[in-house]
Amino acid sequence: MNSLYRFLIVVVYLLTFQQYYAQVEYEKTQFVAPLHIPLILSGNFAELRSNHFHTGLDIKTKGSEGYRIYAVDSGFVSRINISHWGYGKAIYVTHPNGYTSVYAHLSRFPDKIEKYLRKKQFENETETITVYPDSLDLLISKEEIIAYSGNSGSSGGPHLHFEIRETETEKAVNPLLFGFDIKDDIRPTVSNIKIYPLENGFINGKDIAKVYPTAGMSGEYRLKDNPVIEVDGEIGLGVHTIDKLNGAGNKCGIYTIELFVDGSKVFRQTMEKIDFFTNRYINAHKDYNEYHLKKRSFHKSYVSENNKLELYDGLINKGKLNFKDDTMHQLKYVIKDTYGNTSNVNFQLKSNTKMAKTISQVLSLGDTINMAGDVAIEKAGFKAYLPENSVYNDLRAKYKEEEMSKTASGLHQFGNSKIPVQHYFIMKIKTQNIAKNMEKKAVIVSVSSDKRKVYAKGGEYKNGWVETKVRAFGNYAVKIDSVAPAVTAVNISEGKNLSSAKNIQFQDIR
Ligand SMILES: [Zn+2]
């Protein structure tokens, strides 16, 4: 046995052991339920959302507000948040066992906490507030009522958003690992497999990604109609999968995805912990277009260059597959929910180095935006400066300027909204025919693809140009903002449905 092989065995053993050990440790904490009604979920940990993985459980409250919320363990209130969006009214309780529990979208708090909060609001002369009480200010005993459920903040209906975080790292941990009385004996559903051409990769002669629907039952899937799939070069795989839990039809997220090629594991992801600082890299993990255009949750089973998520282990070549041996290969996905309910998908890929190939021209137009290094795009009336690693892979972004009425500039089309972006970047647009007294009111707006809606993105006028920071490709122009500035709040770390919250304010330009 050579030493590399021995080393690999030790690594695999350690990873397996670590996983086992971690689960046992979670089980040792004895949290009680945060609600005294049956815990039925409308959302679970790490399910795919816009620009973030969901960091907790969404527990149903029978469509109404005012249910008592109980502290899952003793501790102290370490934070209270009052906001009109994001988590809304939220309370954090830090426990002696190293975890902090978080309860969000609440309607109100019991007297002891309301009184404390009122005092702080009065001192700060503000209603929306974040307070961090000292550890002796608001002591909490196990199962004490700490709040009443609600629908505050960016909540789409009454429910409790419940999280468990590691106090020290503030990483969110999958609450289903802690043994709450939540039932799930339903296997994950697998709807489609997707094959992506990577470096010199081809699928049936084309360099275009292809979706294959699955067929099967009782957790054993194959590809519908058993298609012959010929591949060559570097290929990536993705899988469209969700999980349902007992008692509700809601589509929730899975726990692990493993990919095997000819019996060897090449990829594994585990939804155990999520770091808020890297959560937006979900855009490198999920198939962005499938999610945003078709509402389908595809997990990619390879790790692209600009992906800082810590969900992966057991990777061989980052999960990217190379086909160049002209033989048939057996592929297998093993997908589990947090309770170990399992679904498998078995299918074949045929390596064929000799198949006829056509190269599509789709990607050959536009400005190159490479991940490495800063990128400057400078046109006659438009400039964009993207910091390093703003995108998740090297790409081309088309640029075009056209006339647009009721604006103070041309309409600048820079890439399109299907391209995900990690970092804010500077955008400058040259103004046209702008009255001196209106210069201060000039803002950059993003314009919907049908050109009927605009969304204010802020901006500052300087020497004939307006400058702001944005975090999306698409259509942009300058408008004179005669109403109060739109919400430009930027919160990257928490809260659900942030993207919709950001886009609440708009005006009709017709
Ligand atoms: Zn939630």
Residues whose N, C-alpha, C, O or C-beta is under 5 A from the ligand:
A	BS01	ZN	L57 D58 H161 K496
